[in-house]
């Protein structure tokens, strides 16, 4: 499925094409974003009837023509109910914030994410949705790790409101399964990169650096550049999300990463090697309080 | 401090009277309720300047005359800000729901508890509050335990929205400490009983059964009565809350319980023994979905 298997491969372990998605009605919330566009296209290619819902599409014409695109905001309960109606499965990829901004107004952040997801769950309950697949955050739910790589059973002590919201949503998904038998799968995704990632938002360091390098602008690095992250190609994340729909085992929460740590400075060296134009200029910015020093996921569970 | 030390004692380990609360300005949110009334009176007796804030007082005239009582609802940001102004420490004991009711409207429950507590945290930040002591729930944050007794490091998978909110608040307290240096202590309290507990609400099985027994009414038991709980006298809880204010060690989350499990049926036998009037009549009701089968807390941390 993916050619990007140098840093660990999930796709190789999950032969999703052996099962058919033909006719399955899928709603992708956040379907115009980076992960959402890639997922929507993969689902459509597999034969699913896909509706993508979101504020906007990051790249015009990036969505497969078979996909029904609906522009709407997550907080609009009426638009959301209309989008969920008649679906079989909901892929919940929407987030109203990024780690750094979430700490600025935590109350607004909780209202926009945790609380709005509860409204979504009520709609899913009324519409008898079979399963919800949720992209949690492997990079933020654990906070500062006590050991590396981080297994799913590690303590969850986020240092950003963003991560608290992801955790809250995980807990409510489990509650709704218990109370109303709506199945779910939580995927704690590491730092994805790849096609349709935009370089101008505050997430997506790989795209941001590539874009600046191509434009002959200096790269921006927050802090020393020694923070270590677990980078995973978007095709592997998409494979995990689709597998998350099929999977019906006991592990409702799974890490999705490469299992390999790279510092931001190492990523810069990789980009220099790929571009082959010598050392890139770098501007160093102050470190960000919501950045954990290291995050590498234990992917034993999803790859076994 | 307490005479109720048969089932484990915290009070014996925490000589709170060796330090003075003289002149310390304390706000007790939920100060008219069961725990809040007992805490407010203890703080006032220790010389603190106490303001108790809440919807109503469970027992008229139960609050010490030195305490300033303010009637107000937690969701009223203006009333809350007024109550917090000028305080040194906030004891956060308010909850807008009980486990069973919380599952009926989880979105309203999150708005009333988690979200309103974020508004409280913003107020505490503006008012430069020194410390927040929060009563979390040892009976619900863990969900169905994987081992007994339950240590603080056990998985937290609540089966009631009530427990999810307690957990969410714990996470935001840690975030606010990190971002704004507001100190906090979380106490995960088991099933308290004792003076000023009311028997007519859906919490407080001991008071409820005692009241019905005294009124010659049949006791009500939900399910088989074999659910096991960790009962702790309110004086021990109050001692832990006050100790929670003084404590400045690394353990920001602590269980508060007796460490001993009793089934509801065993509690009935204890009540029969105390009243000495022979077997009590019991009506059995259907089990409740938000009830975990067993909950006994590991109290090693707080008693060591």
Contacts between the chains, C-beta under 8 A, distances in Angstrom:
chain1	res1	chain2	res2	distance
A	103	B	175	7.3
A	103	B	179	6.1
A	106	B	118	5.4
A	106	B	121	7.6
A	106	B	122	8.0
A	106	B	172	6.6
A	106	B	175	7.1
A	107	B	115	6.2
A	107	B	118	4.1
A	107	B	119	5.9
A	107	B	122	6.7
A	110	B	110	7.8
A	110	B	114	6.4
A	110	B	115	5.5
A	110	B	118	6.0
A	110	B	168	8.0
A	111	B	115	6.4
A	114	B	110	6.4
A	114	B	114	7.3
A	114	B	168	7.5
A	115	B	107	6.2
A	115	B	110	5.5
A	115	B	111	6.3
A	115	B	115	6.6
A	118	B	106	5.4
A	118	B	107	4.1
A	118	B	110	6.0
A	119	B	107	5.9
A	121	B	106	7.6
A	122	B	106	8.0
A	122	B	107	6.7
A	153	B	155	7.3
A	155	B	153	7.2
A	156	B	156	8.0
A	157	B	171	7.1
A	157	B	174	6.1
A	158	B	171	6.3
A	158	B	175	7.1
A	159	B	175	6.7
A	159	B	178	5.7
A	160	B	175	7.5
A	161	B	172	7.5
A	161	B	175	6.3
A	164	B	168	6.8
A	164	B	171	4.6
A	164	B	172	6.4
A	164	B	175	6.6
A	167	B	171	6.8
A	168	B	110	8.0
A	168	B	114	7.6
A	168	B	164	6.8
A	168	B	168	5.4
A	171	B	157	7.1
A	171	B	158	6.3
A	171	B	164	4.6
A	171	B	167	6.9
A	172	B	106	6.6
A	172	B	161	7.5
A	172	B	164	6.4
A	174	B	157	6.1
A	175	B	103	7.3
A	175	B	106	7.1
A	175	B	158	7.1
A	175	B	159	6.7
A	175	B	160	7.5
A	175	B	161	6.3
A	175	B	164	6.6
A	178	B	159	5.7
A	178	B	289	7.6
A	179	B	103	6.1
A	179	B	289	6.7
A	289	B	178	7.6
A	289	B	179	6.7
